Amino acid sequence: KNIGHIAKALTLGASAGMLGGLLAGTSETPGEYFFSNGQRLKKYRGMGSIEAMQQGKESGKRYLSESQKVQVAQGVSGSVADKGSIHSFVPYLYKGMQQALQDVGYDSVVALQKNMYAGEVRCERRTPAAQQEGGVHGLVSYEKRLFANN
């Protein structure tokens, strides 16, 4: 969903992640843009969605449903906000990961994972109340921009 999820996955030992939904909405992904309520959106179709399985044979093969009469969705279809070019979005992800590493006191994923396996890194579960308190609160309105190009 966001850089925080990438950081948590890498902290817990992942060496890769699936970013389809995160990269959806960039100008390089397939699909046409459209406007809804003044916001520029792009249609998103997860590969495990009914729409993808019905349209393409590859998705049906991947989810073992190409020859079945009943297809069970393992993904969703919808719309996502325009994220601009991947050439701007990937540096945002990179910088976000650098900041996440800095927040926990490490300069690389390798060092973070090494110390996690050694028991030096502690992960904590936060209650919904703690998550809400740690987020933006007490404002009448706010604007969240993912990144700015200088």
Secondary structure as the mmCIF struct_conf table of DSSP 4:
data_model
#
loop_
_struct_conf.conf_type_id
_struct_conf.id
_struct_conf.beg_label_comp_id
_struct_conf.beg_label_asym_id
_struct_conf.beg_label_seq_id
_struct_conf.end_label_comp_id
_struct_conf.end_label_asym_id
_struct_conf.end_label_seq_id
HELX_RH_AL_P HELX_RH_AL_P1 ILE A 3 THR A 11
TURN_TY1_P TURN_TY1_P1 LEU A 12 GLY A 13
BEND BEND1 SER A 15 SER A 15
HELX_RH_AL_P HELX_RH_AL_P2 GLY A 20 LEU A 23
TURN_TY1_P TURN_TY1_P2 ALA A 24 GLY A 25
STRN STRN1 THR A 26 THR A 26
TURN_TY1_P TURN_TY1_P3 SER A 27 GLU A 28
BEND BEND2 THR A 29 GLY A 31
STRN STRN2 TYR A 33 SER A 36
TURN_TY1_P TURN_TY1_P4 ASN A 37 GLY A 38
STRN STRN3 GLN A 39 ARG A 45
TURN_TY1_P TURN_TY1_P5 MET A 47 GLY A 48
BEND BEND3 SER A 49 SER A 49
HELX_RH_AL_P HELX_RH_AL_P3 ILE A 50 GLN A 55
HELX_RH_AL_P HELX_RH_AL_P4 LYS A 57 ARG A 62
TURN_TY1_P TURN_TY1_P6 TYR A 63 LEU A 64
TURN_TY1_P TURN_TY1_P7 GLU A 66 SER A 67
BEND BEND4 LYS A 69 VAL A 70
BEND BEND5 GLN A 74 GLY A 75
STRN STRN4 SER A 77 ALA A 81
STRN STRN5 GLY A 84 GLY A 84
HELX_RH_AL_P HELX_RH_AL_P5 ILE A 86 VAL A 104
TURN_TY1_P TURN_TY1_P8 GLY A 105 GLY A 105
BEND BEND6 ASP A 107 SER A 108
HELX_RH_AL_P HELX_RH_AL_P6 VAL A 109 TYR A 117
TURN_TY1_P TURN_TY1_P9 ALA A 118 GLY A 119
HELX_RH_AL_P HELX_RH_AL_P7 PRO A 128 GLY A 134
BEND BEND7 GLY A 135 VAL A 136
BEND BEND8 GLY A 138 GLY A 138
BEND BEND9 VAL A 140 VAL A 140
BEND BEND10 LEU A 146 LEU A 146
#
